[in-house]
Amino acid sequence: MAAEPVDDIIRETHRFLVRAAQWLLTRRPRPLSVSGEVEQFAPPMHVMRLRLPELLTGREADAVTRRVEGLAERGVPKSLALHTAGLLPAIGLFDAIEVAERVPGVPLEDIARMYFTLTDRVR
């Protein structure tokens, strides 16, 4: 793989890490327990990240599709392109996970789907 798409993947990963850290630092109780937050968010985030392409709607879904195609055209393996393109939209999963924990009986998948649908309509 050429250096340019690798640089793009690194930059996208960095943006995700910065935004995830911002989300945690601004929306979670203090003092922040990093291990507690990882324990709370990592398992559902992992599961829902795999489902992200089917949860996104409208412009966000189109943008991810275009990003995947652009990376794939530059020699990035499809699975890595899909993972990379979904990093920034995945920040919304933090909100969905947090809401799902407060609304018993409503599956996380349904809340995430509602979240991304509403986000698309508001933008």
URWOFEN-V622484 format. One record per residue. N is the residue number from 1. OMEGA is omega in whole degrees, -180 to 180 (none if undefined). Layout:
# URWOFEN-V622484
[[N	OMEGA] [N	OMEGA]]
This chain:
# URWOFEN-V622484
[[1	-180] [2	-177] [3	-175] [4	178] [5	177] [6	176] [7	178] [8	180] [9	179] [10	179] [11	180] [12	178] [13	178] [14	178] [15	179] [16	-178] [17	179] [18	-179] [19	177] [20	178] [21	177] [22	-180] [23	-178] [24	-177] [25	-178] [26	-173] [27	-178] [28	-178] [29	177] [30	-2] [31	-177] [32	175] [33	-177] [34	-179] [35	178] [36	179] [37	178] [38	180] [39	-179] [40	-170] [41	-173] [42	-178] [43	180] [44	178] [45	180] [46	-179] [47	-175] [48	177] [49	178] [50	-179] [51	-173] [52	-178] [53	180] [54	180] [55	-179] [56	179] [57	171] [58	-174] [59	-180] [60	179] [61	179] [62	-180] [63	178] [64	179] [65	179] [66	-179] [67	178] [68	-179] [69	180] [70	178] [71	-180] [72	178] [73	-180] [74	173] [75	179] [76	178] [77	-174] [78	-177] [79	178] [80	177] [81	179] [82	178] [83	-178] [84	-178] [85	-179] [86	-176] [87	-176] [88	176] [89	-179] [90	177] [91	178] [92	179] [93	175] [94	179] [95	-178] [96	179] [97	-180] [98	178] [99	-178] [100	179] [101	-179] [102	-177] [103	-178] [104	176] [105	178] [106	-177] [107	178] [108	-180] [109	180] [110	179] [111	178] [112	179] [113	177] [114	-179] [115	-177] [116	176] [117	179] [118	178] [119	180] [120	-178] [121	-179] [122	-178] [123	none]]
